[in-house]
Amino acid sequence: MSTPSVHTRARRAGIAAFVGTTIEWYDFYVYATAAALVLGPLFFPSSDPVAETASAFATFAVAFIVRPFGGILFGHIGDKLGRRLSLVITLLAMGTATVLVGVLPTYGAIGIWAPILLITLRAVQGLAVGGEWGGAALMSVESAPEKHKTFYGGFTQLGNPAGALLASGIFAIMSRFGDDFIMNGGWRIPFLLSIVLIGVGIWVRYRVEETEVFEKKVEGRKQAMPLAFAIRVNWKPILLGIGLLPISTGGYYLATTFATAYAVGEPIKLDESVILDAMTIASFVEFLVTLPVAWLGDKWGRKTVMYVGLVTSVLVFAPFLLIMPGRVEPLIFLFASLIRVTMSATYAPLATILTQMFRPQARYTSVALAYGVGAAVWAGFSPWFATQLVAWTGSIWSVIAMFTAMAILAIFCTKFAPQHSDEAPVTDSFVPRTDTTTARTVRGAR
């Protein structure tokens, strides 16, 4: 049985992961919401509204393209110098880029330099997030007792709906002042507010101890080049990790960013306040269910919870999009929340599943690389590609088919994802999951 001090350390690490990822995801989702609502006409003016939205989503994708490089950079720092230092740097980088977007002149003021600078700042956000999630996941999971890793790993995942709640909530409040207010400068307010959150996040991060897994198991056995070690030893689980992410990352943006743009665009033209309110309530619902779902991961098995989430997400996503043209607001509110509940089952156990796919050496780099590449492939282009699919086919069913195919791939890769115990000895080579001399059966990982 774990001693109280172990749980105390785990709670501190979990809370620090939650606070940090909340701020990081707030910054990220503020941009995502703005991309769906205002960035197109302000930075990419065109006579075609679809082209404006697609251009804004293209800049949205830039952050995902550079995320693997952020994972490599901050993974190197985290594997060599410690998780905590890397996480403080990512928080500073993300916050600074977000605040600068808030003061950026639009295309009407400086012409082509406006989208160039916007893309540059978006790239900085991508680098920061590329190193943030993996480090936060490691801090929470490595600090947790073996039988409670999925629950404490859920604190990292809790930051996502919390950040989304803050981002969509403030845009929902601003929508009450009308479209003109948002277009004429109101959109800057959420970006500028990030400066308040940065100080809080850094203060919390500096108060957390380094993980014992890093101090005891990796100290003295560090790799000179964690990236080279990760590619040489962990390439199989890295590929499986990438394939495990389509719904947890890309599907999430289809159910939020794309769904928002689809609802307010032609021909539906739903009032912005309606979909923003629906997304705000949905984020709150997801916030409430994330930790209970993570707890179930320790009771039922984290992979079992992932399977349930993948299947039910497909079953809810289809009617969510199909009811949009009817503009029946209660149904839109209901399904916006339901899809976030089902998708929380694909996201709440993700930090632990992905972390425990790798042994401690070069783990930060391996996790960040798998998550960064997976997010770039699945999340970075999902809203843009879905927008193009509707334009090409004229049917929302094409997006539903894409979502279903992504879920099938995720189920396959989840099945074959290895899970290792942190109590196993550190080795210099990848040992298959079935080698019982060095890999213990992990309770909750089926």
N, C-alpha and C positions, 0 to 999 in steps of 0.2 A: 504494500500500500504506500502511496506517495506521502511524503511528509508535508506538513502545512507550508514550509518554506518553499518547496518546489512549486506549489500552486500559487503562492504569493508572487514568486518570480514570473511565473507564467502569466498571471493577471497583469502585472506591470508591463510585460512585453506585449501582451495582447492589446491593452489600452493604448500604448504608444503606437502600435501598428494601426489601430483604428483611427486615432487622431491624425496621424500622418497621411494615411491613405484617404481619409475624408477630405483633407485639404487638397491633396493632389487630384483626386477625382472631381472635386468641386471645380477646380481650375479647368480640368479637361472637359467637363460637361457644360460649363459656361460657354466654352467655344463651340461645342457640338450644338447646343440649343441656338446660339447666335447664328451658326452656319445654316440651320434649318429655317431661320426666320428673317435675318437681316443682312448677313454678310454678302450674299450674292449681289443684290442691287447696289450696296455701298462700295464694294471693292471690285466687283466684276460686272459692271453695268452692261446690259444687253437688251435688245428688243424682244428676246425670247426668255420668258420667266423660267422655263425648264433649263435652259443653258446657264442662267444665273445660279440656280440651285445646284446644278451639276458641278459648276466651277467651285462653288463654296464647299461642296462635299469633296472635291479633289484636294483642296487645301486641308480639309479634315483628314484625308488619307495620308498626307505628307508626314504627320506625326507618327503614323503607324509604320511607314517605310523606314524611318530612322530609328524606331524603337529597338531593333536588334543591335544597332551600334551602341545605343545607350546601355543595353544589357551587357555588351562586351566591355564597355568602358567602366561602368560602375560595378559589374561583376568582378572585374580584375581588382578594383579597389576593395570590394567587399571580401574577396577570397584572400587577399594579401594583407590588408590593414584592418579589416573588421567590418561587420555589417553596419554598425552605428554611424561611423564616419561617412560611409557611402550614402546612407539615408539622409543625413543632414545636408549634404551637398545637393542631392536630388530635390529636396524641398526648397532650397534657396533658388535653384535654377528654374524650377517650375513657377514659383511665385513671382520671380522677377519678370519672366517672359509674359505671364498673364497680365501683370500690371502695365507693362509696356504696350500690350495690345489695346488696353483701355485708353491710352493717350495717342494712339496711332491715327494720323490724318487719313481721310478716305480718298478714293479715286478722284472725286471731284476737286480735292484740294491739291494733291501732288501727282496725279496721274498714275503712270505705270509703276512708280515707286511704292505706291500703297499696297498693291497685291504682292510685290516682291518682299517688302518688309513684313507683311502679314505671314507669308509662307516661311520666312526665316524664323520668326518668333514661334510659329507653330512647330517648326523642326526642333527648336530648343525644348518645347514642351514634350515632344516625342522622346528626345534623349533622356529627359528627366524621368518620365513615366517608365521608360525602358529599364531603368535601374531601380525604380521605386518599388514596384509590385514584388519582384523577386526577393528583394532585401526585407521588405515588411513581412512577407510570407515566411521567410527563414527565421526572422526574429520571433514570431509568434509560435511557429511550429516547433522549432528547435528548443525553445524554452519550456515546452509543455511536456507533461508526463506521457508516457507511451500510450496509455489507455484513453487519453483525453486530447490527443493531437488534433482531431478533426474539429472539436468544439473550439479550442483556442485558435486554431487556424481560421475559424470563422470570423474572428475579430478583424483580421485583415480584410476579409470579404465584406464585412459590415460597413467599411468605409465607402464602398461603391454606392449602395443606395443612399447613404447619408450625404455623400457629395452630390449625387443626382437630385436628392430632395432639396438641398440648399440651392442648387443651380436652377432647377425648374421652378422652385418656390419663388425665388426673387423675380424671375421673368413673369411668373403668373401674377405677382403683385403689380409689376410695372405695366402689364397688359391692361390693367384697370384704368390707366391714364390714357389709353388709346394708342393706335399704331403710330401716329405722328410723334408722340412723345418718345417712343422707342427708337424710331428711325432718326429723329433729330437729336440724338445724343444720349437718350436714356439707356441704350444698349451698353454704354461704357460703364455704367455703375457697377454691375456684377464683377467686371474685370478689376476695377479699382478697389473693390472691397477685399480682394485677395490679400492686400498688404497687411490687413489686420490679422488674418489667419496665419500668416507666415511666422510671426513672432511666437504665437501660441505653440505652433507645431515644433519649432526648433527647441523651445524650452522643454517640451515634453520629451523630445527625442534624446536630449542630452542627459536626462535623468535616468535613462534605462541602461542596465548592465549589458555588456556583450554576452552573447549566448555561450553556454558551457560547451556545446558541441564544437564551436569554433576554437575556444580557448584550450580545450583538453584534447580534442581528437585531431584537429587540423594544425594547431600550433606545433612547430618543429617538423611538420610533414608538408609544408606548403609547396605548391608547384611554382616554379619560376615563371611559367606561362600558363595560367589557368585555362585560357582559351584552347591552347594546344592539347592540354590534358582532357578537356571536355570533349573536343572533337575526336580525339584518339580513343578514349575510353567510353564516353557516354553517347556516342552518336546514335545508337539504336533507341534508347529511351528519349533522346531529344526529338527524333522523328516521330515517335509515338506521342510525345507531349504536344507537338505541333498539330497532329491529327486529332487530338483529344479536345481541341479548343473551338471548333467552328461555332457551336451554339453558345457556349459560355462567353465568347467574345463577339463574334460576328452576329450571331442571332440576337444578342442583346441590343445591338445598334439597329438591327432591322425592326425590333419591337419598340424602339424609342425614337431615335433620330429619323430613320426613314418613315416610320409611322406618323411622326409629327409633320414632316414635309408632305407626305401623301394626303393627310387629312386637311391641311390648309391650302393645298394647291388645287389646280384645275383637275377634274370638274367638280370635286366635292366642296371645296371652299368653306370648310368648317371654321367657325369663329376661333381665332387663336386662343382666346381665354378658355374655351372649352377643353381643347386638347392639352393645354398647359396645366389646367386644373386636374385633368385626368391623370397626367403623368406625375404630377406632384403627389396626389393621393396614392398612386401606384408605387412611387418611391418610398412613401411612408409605410405602406403595407409590406413591401420587400424588406425594409429596415426591421420591421417587427418579426418577420418569420426567419430571417437569415440565421440567427444563433440557434433557435430551436431546430432548424433543419440541419445545421452543423452538429448539434447534439445527437440527432438521429443517426448521423454518419458514424458515430462511435458505437451506437447501439445496434444498428442494422447492418453496418458496413458501408464505408464511404462510396465504394463503387456501386452498391445497390441503390443508394440515394441518387447517384449520378444517372443510372439507367432510368429510374422513375422520372427524373426531371427531363431527360431527353425525349422520352416518349410523350409525356403529357404536354410538353412545350409545343410539339407539332400539332397535337389535338386542339390546342387553344389558339395558336397563332393564326391558323386558317380562318376561323370565324371572326377573330379580331379584325383582320383586314376586310373581310367580306361584309361586315356590318357597317363599315365606314360610309358608303354611299347613302345608306338609309338615314344617316345623321340622327339616330335615336340616342340621345345623350346618355340616358341611364345604362344602356348596353355598352356604349363606348367606355364609360367609367368602369363598368364591371369587368370587361375583358382586358382593359389596360392593366387592372390590378391582378387578374387571374394569370396573365402571361408572366407577370413579374414573380408571382408565387411559384409557378412551375419552373421558371428559369433560375430561381434561387436554389433549387435542388441541383442544378448543373454548376452553380457558382460557389455555393457555400462550402462544399467539400474540396473545391479545386485546389486551394492553397496547399492542403495536406497531401492530396493525391500527387500533385506535381512535385512538391518538395521531396516526398518519400520515394520518388522514382530514381533518385540519385543518392549516392553515398556522400559523406561530408566533404571530401576533397573536391575542389572546384565546383561545389554544389551551387553557389551563388551564380557563377557564370553559366552553368548548365541550365538552371531554372530560368534565368533571365533570357537566355538565348532561345529556349523553347517557347517561352511565353511571348517574347518580343517578335520572333518570326511568325508564330501562330497568329498573334494580334495583327501583324502587318498583312498577312495573307487573308485572314478571315474578316477582321473588323475594319481594317483600313479601307477596303474596297467594297464592302457589303452595301452601304447606303448608296454609293455611286452606281454600282452594278445593278442594284435593284431598280434605281431610277431609270437606268438605260433599258432594263428588261421591259418595264412597263411601256416605255416609249416605243420599243421595237415590236413588242407583241400586242400591245393594246389591252393586255389582260393582267390583272393582279395575280392570277393563278400561276404565272411564271415565277413570281417571287415566292409563293407558297411551295412550289416544286423545288426551288433552290434551297429553301429552309429545310425541307424534308431530307434532301440529299446530304446536307451538312450534318444533320442529326444521325443519319445512318453511319457516316464515316466516324463520328465521335463515339458511337456505341462500339464499333469495331476496335478502335484504338484504346478505349477504356478497358476492354476485356483483356488486352495483352499488355497493359501498363504494369511494370514491376513495382512492388512496394517493399521497402527495406526498413529495418529497425535501426534507430540511432544507437541502440545498445550493442549492435554488432561491431566487431573490430574493423578499423579502417584498413583498406587494402589499396594497392596501387593499380588494380585492374578491376574491370567490371565482372562481378560474379553473378551468374544467373539466379533468378528468384528461387529456383528449386534446390540450390546448394545449401543444405541445412547446417553445414559446418560454420558458415559465416553469416547466414541470413535467417533471422528468426521469423516465424509466422507472426504477422502483425494483426492484432485484434482490431476489427473494424475495417479491414482492408480486404474486400472480397472481389 
